[in-house]
Amino acid sequence: NNIININNYGDENTKYITNDYIIKLLKNKPAKAIPELIKYTHFNENHPENQNIKITNKKEPYIKVRKNDKWELADRKDTINDLIDQKHSELSNTDLHSIVDNTFKQLEITRLERFNEKYMSDDKEFVNQLYKDTELVIINNSKVL
């Protein structure tokens, strides 16, 4: 029997997330990078200590997050939007910009710029799709404990 201490939401162990992994996400499909990074962070089987967010009832407007070492209900929409913003910030890390500029082909840079432009301008269709994709990642990976 292994005892796993689940980190509080916002205090995840992210040391295993390398720049190479993030670059791969951004290079392949920037529009899917945020949901994939959320999945890799919060639902990674090798890091169960980060499984600190879950949707146990898809019909309710709440989400469960680990806070102060216990599970608490939070507003689903606000929490998911906050999570998306956090991951976008991680993907927009300044150190990554130099790697992108030096290793991406022009088409990949254009796709990434288009992704950022849609995100930053709050493109309604884009943001709605990003929200849905993120919500599905959480629903599909939530384990009822």
C-alpha positions as CSV (number, residue, x, y, z in Angstrom):
1,N,0.0,0.0,0.0
2,N,1.3,3.4,-1.0
3,I,0.1,6.5,0.7
4,I,-0.3,9.5,-1.7
5,N,-0.6,13.0,-0.3
6,I,-2.5,15.0,-2.8
7,N,-1.2,18.5,-3.3
8,N,-3.6,21.5,-2.9
9,Y,-4.9,23.0,-6.1
10,G,-2.4,25.6,-7.1
11,D,0.5,23.8,-5.4
12,E,1.1,21.1,-8.0
13,N,4.5,19.5,-8.5
14,T,5.5,20.6,-12.0
15,K,9.2,19.8,-11.9
16,Y,8.7,16.9,-14.4
17,I,7.2,19.3,-17.1
18,T,10.1,20.1,-19.3
19,N,10.5,22.9,-21.9
20,D,10.8,20.1,-24.5
21,Y,7.4,18.8,-23.6
22,I,5.8,22.3,-23.8
23,I,7.6,23.0,-27.1
24,K,6.2,19.7,-28.5
25,L,2.7,20.8,-27.4
26,L,3.0,24.2,-29.0
27,K,4.6,22.9,-32.2
28,N,2.0,20.3,-33.0
29,K,-1.4,21.8,-32.1
30,P,-1.3,25.0,-30.2
31,A,-5.1,25.1,-29.8
32,K,-5.0,21.8,-27.9
33,A,-1.9,22.7,-25.8
34,I,-3.8,24.0,-22.8
35,P,-6.1,21.0,-22.4
36,E,-3.2,18.6,-23.0
37,L,-1.0,20.5,-20.4
38,I,-3.9,20.3,-17.9
39,K,-4.2,16.6,-18.5
40,Y,-0.4,16.1,-18.2
41,T,-0.3,18.1,-15.0
42,H,-3.5,17.1,-13.1
43,F,-4.2,13.6,-14.5
44,N,-0.7,12.1,-15.0
45,E,-0.6,8.5,-13.6
46,N,3.1,9.0,-12.7
47,H,2.1,12.0,-10.5
48,P,-1.0,11.1,-8.6
49,E,-0.2,13.8,-6.1
50,N,-1.4,16.4,-8.6
51,Q,-4.9,14.8,-9.1
52,N,-6.4,17.7,-7.1
53,I,-9.3,18.7,-9.3
54,K,-12.4,16.7,-10.5
55,I,-15.9,16.9,-11.8
56,T,-17.9,14.1,-10.2
57,N,-21.3,15.2,-11.5
58,K,-21.3,16.8,-15.0
59,K,-24.8,18.3,-14.4
60,E,-23.8,20.4,-11.4
61,P,-22.3,23.8,-11.7
62,Y,-19.5,22.8,-9.2
63,I,-16.1,21.3,-9.4
64,K,-14.2,19.7,-6.6
65,V,-10.7,21.1,-5.8
66,R,-8.2,20.1,-3.1
67,K,-7.9,23.1,-0.8
68,N,-6.4,23.3,2.7
69,D,-5.9,19.5,2.5
70,K,-9.5,18.7,2.0
71,W,-11.9,18.5,-0.9
72,E,-14.1,21.6,-1.4
73,L,-16.7,22.6,-4.0
74,A,-15.9,25.6,-6.1
75,D,-17.6,27.4,-9.0
76,R,-17.0,25.2,-12.0
77,K,-16.8,28.0,-14.7
78,D,-14.6,30.3,-12.6
79,T,-12.2,27.4,-11.7
80,I,-11.9,26.1,-15.2
81,N,-11.3,29.6,-16.6
82,D,-8.7,30.2,-13.9
83,L,-7.0,26.9,-14.8
84,I,-7.0,27.8,-18.5
85,D,-5.4,31.2,-17.7
86,Q,-2.7,29.5,-15.5
87,K,-1.8,27.1,-18.3
88,H,-1.7,29.9,-20.9
89,S,0.7,31.8,-18.7
90,E,2.9,28.7,-18.4
91,L,2.8,28.3,-22.2
92,S,3.7,32.0,-22.7
93,N,6.8,31.7,-20.5
94,T,9.4,34.2,-21.7
95,D,12.2,31.6,-21.7
96,L,10.2,29.6,-24.2
97,H,9.9,32.5,-26.7
98,S,13.6,32.3,-27.5
99,I,13.4,28.6,-28.1
100,V,10.3,29.0,-30.3
101,D,12.0,31.8,-32.3
102,N,15.1,29.7,-32.9
103,T,13.5,26.3,-33.6
104,F,10.0,26.7,-35.1
105,K,9.4,26.9,-38.8
106,Q,7.5,30.0,-40.0
107,L,4.2,28.0,-40.3
108,E,4.5,26.8,-36.7
109,I,5.2,30.4,-35.5
110,T,2.2,31.6,-37.5
111,R,-0.1,29.0,-35.9
112,L,1.2,29.8,-32.5
113,E,0.7,33.6,-33.1
114,R,-2.9,32.9,-34.3
115,F,-3.6,30.8,-31.2
116,N,-2.3,33.6,-28.9
117,E,-4.1,36.3,-30.8
118,K,-7.4,34.4,-30.5
119,Y,-6.8,33.8,-26.8
120,M,-5.8,37.3,-25.9
121,S,-8.6,39.0,-27.9
122,D,-11.1,36.7,-26.2
123,D,-12.4,35.3,-29.5
124,K,-15.8,33.9,-28.3
125,E,-15.8,30.8,-30.5
126,F,-12.2,30.0,-29.7
127,V,-12.6,30.5,-25.9
128,N,-15.8,28.5,-25.8
129,Q,-14.1,25.6,-27.6
130,L,-11.1,25.8,-25.3
131,Y,-13.4,25.8,-22.2
132,K,-15.3,22.7,-23.6
133,D,-12.1,20.8,-24.4
134,T,-10.7,21.6,-20.9
135,E,-14.0,20.6,-19.2
136,L,-14.0,17.3,-21.1
137,V,-10.4,16.5,-20.0
138,I,-11.4,17.0,-16.4
139,I,-14.7,15.0,-16.7
140,N,-13.0,12.1,-18.6
141,N,-10.2,11.9,-16.1
142,S,-11.9,12.5,-12.8
143,K,-11.8,9.5,-10.6
144,V,-14.4,9.2,-7.9
145,L,-12.5,8.4,-4.7
